[in-house]
Amino acid sequence: MHRLLERQLKKLLPADLPAERLRALLDAIDAAYIQADEERSMLERALELSSQELTKRNQELKQQLQEISTTKQELENSVSLLNATLNSTCDGIIVFDQDNRVIACNNVFLKMFDMRQEVAENINKHHIRPYLREKVKNLDELTRLWEFNKRFNQRSSYCLLEMKDGRFIDCYTNPRIHEGKVLGRVWSLSDITELKLSEQQALFHSYHDNLTGLPNRTLFHERLTHAIERRGVQQRDLAVMFLDLDGFKDINDSTGLETGDQLLQMAAQRIKETLPPETTVARYGGDEFIVLLENIKTSFEATLVSERLRSAIDRPFTVDDQTFHLTCSIGIALYPTDSRDADALIRKADMAMNHAKSRGRNNCQFFADEFEILTSHRLRIRNNLKSALEKNEFNLLYQPKIALHSNMIIGVEALIRWRRPSGEVVSPAEFIPAAEENGLIIDIGNWVTEEACKQLQRWGRENHHNFSVAINISPFHFQHADILSTITQALRRYSVRPELLEIELTESALMEDIEHTIEILAELRKLGISCSVDDFGAGYSSLNYLKRLPVDTLKIDKMFIDDITKSQRDLALVDTMINLAHHLDMLVVAEGVETEETVHLLKEKRCDLAQGYYFSRPVSGKVISEMLTTRLQDRA
Ligand SMILES: Nc1nc2c(ncn2[C@@H]2O[C@H](COP(=O)(O)O[C@H]3[C@@H](O)[C@H](n4cnc5c(=O)[nH]c(N)nc54)O[C@@H]3COP(=O)(O)O)[C@@H](O)[C@H]2O)c(=O)[nH]1
């Protein structure tokens, strides 16, 4: 204790205060001071400590604030990046949390579903369904996807939405997974309408014919196969009808492709309209159509349908003020009678159609087993042609052409024959079409040219000059081979004058590529080789082409000549053809003359030349030599 305080206390306290009590008092005061000192220093210490703590805390808080601000900045950056990303994709995006609440969606999504932002944000599973029902056609598909997502919440899933407004929307969903826990789902939606439409278009084109819009042969085959499968259960019959427009190629060749196309479209429409709406009608090829009749009870039903089809095609067609008359040939194969197999039914209906055609067109024919034999015969012919050429099984016969005013043979038509080693003679009417199919017609045509020139040389050596040979050139040969060089080489090889050779071309051959034809005929004419139009009137005769073509002779088809003695109409037609040819400075040959009466009438009508069994059947070159010698002797 401070000495001054101690002295003051002693002065104030009674002097008789016992020393031990004074001591105790002073000690107590001393102790109180010491304690107060201690407390003060403790307080000071405490104050000092809490100030340090506050400073530290303050610093920490500052740091935390800094961190929060940085985090906020980063968060804002991320959100803006996320929004920019969401809105820069072409896909609609919508993100859900685990309770199916919308967390985010982009503008594409809003536009896709014609939805406002606040509506999207408040979507929940209760009101989304009626909303989607209004827009989505195949809601079942979406329901299926939701169920799948619920069951397999860690998997991605997909569905295609068909919207009621015709759009197609592709939906992909992916789970949002964090540390193994599913936090929700991200849906990505793309509008694939254009893709889908072009896919549908491509699919349509692969199953339909471009020109007529009818199913094509692939689709027909599929439908027939399905119908056969269903038949197994239902036990009802089917009919496959093969329909081919008669002589359509000639029309196409003479009028041009555009008119031909329009006619095909009109014919397709007529066929469709004639049949019940559920019937499958397909375009099988150029002018071929095929029909599938389901649930027929008797073959008579098929006959009735084919009659309806034939009369529908029989009505005149008008294209650009031009009227066309078409007919068709129909072949029918029945399930299960003719076959239980789709390919076989089509093949047999085709065979029956070919048979209907060979019976004179505008016909309907049911399949019969013997057609298969006929077809295989045709196939055999086709396969044997090559070796026939190599083995020299062909020969030429010659049919005289008579000048009606003088009864003299002025030339011959060369007609090919095929004599098989067995002795069987195959008619050119059978093997020429087969040779045209397999391309051998060019080799055969070249052989005929060579052989005819060789024979002309022989006749020349026998002093039969000024006497021409006409050779038949097939359309395929004329259009696809270098006919000019074949002919000039053969003429040169056998030293034959070009004026002695004539070529015969049918109307269809002449019209196939008219400009090319005119060019070649002009070249031939320059060389001195003449040309005649064979079977005039049998094809689709166009006076327009006659005017333009450099042809010298017109050969009237046998079918017009046959009846001129009985039919005034036919006689009038032949008369008109003769006059027409004369006006165009052409000679006229009547084909297939068989009677004296016919010859008489032809002379009356001033026909120039005639050819036919009345004068002579086709005979060998040797017989022709004899004929020429006899006539020369007769004249002498
Ligand atoms: N590309 C080639 N085609 C040829 C060749 N040789 C013949 N052919 C063509 O084959 C078809 C059938 O010919 P073919 O059996 O020889 O019959 C011809 C005559 O024999 C026959 N004809 C002649 N006169 C009469 C008759 O009075 N009555 C009667 N019933 N038939 C008769 O007509 C055929 C002549 O036809 P066309 O040539 O049309 O004038 C036939 O289309 C031949 O063209 C060949 O080498 N190449």
The ligand as an SDF file (V2000), in Angstrom:
LIG
                    3D

 47 52  0  0  0  0  0  0  0  0999 V2000
  -36.9280  -57.6450 -139.6700 N   0  0  0  0  0  0  0  0  0  0  0  0
  -37.2860  -58.6160 -140.4970 C   0  0  0  0  0  0  0  0  0  0  0  0
  -38.5560  -59.0320 -140.5290 N   0  0  0  0  0  0  0  0  0  0  0  0
  -38.8830  -60.0170 -141.3650 C   0  0  0  0  0  0  0  0  0  0  0  0
  -37.9230  -60.6150 -142.1940 C   0  0  0  0  0  0  0  0  0  0  0  0
  -38.5570  -61.5780 -142.9060 N   0  0  0  0  0  0  0  0  0  0  0  0
  -39.8340  -61.5760 -142.5580 C   0  0  0  0  0  0  0  0  0  0  0  0
  -40.0320  -60.6260 -141.6160 N   0  0  0  0  0  0  0  0  0  0  0  0
  -41.2820  -60.2530 -140.9820 C   0  0  0  0  0  0  0  0  0  0  0  0
  -41.8520  -61.3310 -140.3260 O   0  0  0  0  0  0  0  0  0  0  0  0
  -43.2730  -61.2630 -140.4330 C   0  0  0  0  0  0  0  0  0  0  0  0
  -43.8120  -62.5400 -141.0040 C   0  0  0  0  0  0  0  0  0  0  0  0
  -43.2380  -62.7840 -142.2450 O   0  0  0  0  0  0  0  0  0  0  0  0
  -43.6030  -64.0270 -143.1500 P   0  0  0  0  0  0  0  0  0  0  0  0
  -44.0130  -65.1480 -142.3010 O   0  0  0  0  0  0  0  0  0  0  0  0
  -42.4860  -64.1890 -144.0730 O   0  0  0  0  0  0  0  0  0  0  0  0
  -44.9050  -63.5270 -143.8700 O   0  0  0  0  0  0  0  0  0  0  0  0
  -44.7970  -62.6510 -144.9720 C   0  0  0  0  0  0  0  0  0  0  0  0
  -45.4340  -63.2580 -146.1570 C   0  0  0  0  0  0  0  0  0  0  0  0
  -45.1420  -64.6100 -146.2980 O   0  0  0  0  0  0  0  0  0  0  0  0
  -46.8820  -63.0400 -145.8910 C   0  0  0  0  0  0  0  0  0  0  0  0
  -47.6940  -63.0080 -147.0900 N   0  0  0  0  0  0  0  0  0  0  0  0
  -47.3720  -62.5260 -148.3010 C   0  0  0  0  0  0  0  0  0  0  0  0
  -48.4030  -62.6670 -149.1500 N   0  0  0  0  0  0  0  0  0  0  0  0
  -49.3980  -63.2550 -148.4710 C   0  0  0  0  0  0  0  0  0  0  0  0
  -50.7250  -63.6440 -148.7750 C   0  0  0  0  0  0  0  0  0  0  0  0
  -51.1970  -63.4930 -149.9230 O   0  0  0  0  0  0  0  0  0  0  0  0
  -51.4730  -64.2160 -147.8000 N   0  0  0  0  0  0  0  0  0  0  0  0
  -50.9600  -64.4020 -146.5620 C   0  0  0  0  0  0  0  0  0  0  0  0
  -51.7480  -64.9640 -145.6440 N   0  0  0  0  0  0  0  0  0  0  0  0
  -49.7290  -64.0340 -146.2220 N   0  0  0  0  0  0  0  0  0  0  0  0
  -48.9520  -63.4680 -147.1420 C   0  0  0  0  0  0  0  0  0  0  0  0
  -46.9240  -61.7620 -145.3350 O   0  0  0  0  0  0  0  0  0  0  0  0
  -45.6850  -61.4810 -144.7070 C   0  0  0  0  0  0  0  0  0  0  0  0
  -45.1060  -60.2490 -145.3320 C   0  0  0  0  0  0  0  0  0  0  0  0
  -45.2270  -59.2890 -144.3740 O   0  0  0  0  0  0  0  0  0  0  0  0
  -44.6230  -57.8300 -144.5690 P   0  0  0  0  0  0  0  0  0  0  0  0
  -43.1470  -57.9100 -144.4900 O   0  0  0  0  0  0  0  0  0  0  0  0
  -45.2100  -57.1360 -143.4280 O   0  0  0  0  0  0  0  0  0  0  0  0
  -45.0740  -57.3420 -145.8920 O   0  0  0  0  0  0  0  0  0  0  0  0
  -43.5910  -60.0930 -141.3440 C   0  0  0  0  0  0  0  0  0  0  0  0
  -43.9360  -59.0020 -140.5440 O   0  0  0  0  0  0  0  0  0  0  0  0
  -42.3070  -59.8350 -142.0160 C   0  0  0  0  0  0  0  0  0  0  0  0
  -42.1170  -58.4570 -142.3200 O   0  0  0  0  0  0  0  0  0  0  0  0
  -36.5840  -60.1510 -142.1390 C   0  0  0  0  0  0  0  0  0  0  0  0
  -35.7040  -60.6040 -142.8570 O   0  0  0  0  0  0  0  0  0  0  0  0
  -36.3110  -59.1450 -141.2720 N   0  0  0  0  0  0  0  0  0  0  0  0
  1  2  1  0
  2  3  2  0
  2 47  1  0
  3  4  1  0
  4  5  2  0
  4  8  1  0
  5  6  1  0
  5 45  1  0
  6  7  2  0
  7  8  1  0
  8  9  1  0
  9 10  1  0
  9 43  1  0
 10 11  1  0
 11 12  1  0
 11 41  1  0
 12 13  1  0
 13 14  1  0
 14 15  2  0
 14 16  1  0
 14 17  1  0
 17 18  1  0
 18 19  1  0
 18 34  1  0
 19 20  1  0
 19 21  1  0
 21 22  1  0
 21 33  1  0
 22 23  1  0
 22 32  1  0
 23 24  2  0
 24 25  1  0
 25 26  1  0
 25 32  2  0
 26 27  2  0
 26 28  1  0
 28 29  1  0
 29 30  1  0
 29 31  2  0
 31 32  1  0
 33 34  1  0
 34 35  1  0
 35 36  1  0
 36 37  1  0
 37 38  2  0
 37 39  1  0
 37 40  1  0
 41 42  1  0
 41 43  1  0
 43 44  1  0
 45 46  2  0
 45 47  1  0
M  END
$$$$
